[in-house]
Amino acid sequence: RKEVEQDPGPFNVPEGATVAFNCTYSNSASQSFFWYRQDCRKEPKLLMSVYSSGNEDGRFTAQLNRASQYISLLIRDSKLSDSATYLCVVNANTGGFKTIFGAGTRLFVKA
Amino acid sequence: DTEVTQTPKHLVMGMTNKKSLKCEQHMGHRAMYWYKQKAKKPPELMFVYSYEKLSINESVPSRFSPECPNSSLLNLHLHALQPEDSALYLCASSPRTTEGEKLFFGSGTQLSVL
């Protein structure tokens, strides 16, 4: 089982749609969680941190469920510019700092 | 705009060449990283420097040699690479190497080994 798993997609959605991505992690010692966005041939950029209480940034909402070991990202009112790969990232302190990237979920938003 | 600067943006080299990738950040971050990313795959950690000392080497072949001259600079020296080493090489920094740290990536060097 991979340490961080994501549905690779692609998700093809029309503009204005709401889309949700999930990510599961296997290490219960994981302590911090992030979503990064990566455009084709570009570097990953931090989209948002994920907290147990849930957090929102404009059209983006992130949730963490520690009991079930998954995190989610919800995008409302999708824009063409949201088309990208969304990477789930988990940090764990297991006798040493470790950052684990999920394989990413590809999103295509169409007009 | 990224505050982590990488040069060159593109590099083509032969298997007998020696080249270096450079990375610079002026955010006062004390941890710097090299990642390798193949197409449609997530970034893979190669090296971590913490306070200018190598703290993690993810069993990277010796043909890749990192160097951290000071707290703002990170180099990756390349020698005798193989075609399968062709990839996007990403530098990143974070304030420290503790859990919860957000990574700031440079725009990467797209490397092709012929």
Interface residues (C-beta under 8 A of the other chain):
Chain A: Q31 S32 F34 Y36 R41 K42 E43 P44 K45 L46 S49 L87 V89 N91 A92 N93 G96 F97 T99 F101 G102 A103 G104
Chain B: T2 K40 K41 P42 P43 L45 V48 I56 L88 L90 T97 T98 E99 G100 E101 K102 L103 F104 F105 G106 S107 G108 Q110
